[in-house]
Amino acid sequence: MHFSELIQTIKERREALDVTQDVLAELSGVGLRTVKQFESGKGNPTLSTLHKLADVLGMEVCLKIKNISPTK
């Protein structure tokens, strides 16, 4: 999933649950400014922040690490 898709997915989930950005920030312990920047595509949240937001929204963050062979 690309970052823009992640932003859209979280925003859509928040809206589907009828949760405002203010409430999401409060429940997740993430600053309102951070939530607004993230949803506008201007922020670069940490994995910890993404986990906090997802947890409040009943979602899960799954990280895949791609194995790339070093070139010689």
PyMOL commands that set and color helices and strands:
alter all, ss='L'
color gray80, all
select helices_A, chain A and resi 3-16+21-28+32-39+47-56
alter helices_A, ss='H'
color red, helices_A
deselect
rebuild
show_as cartoon
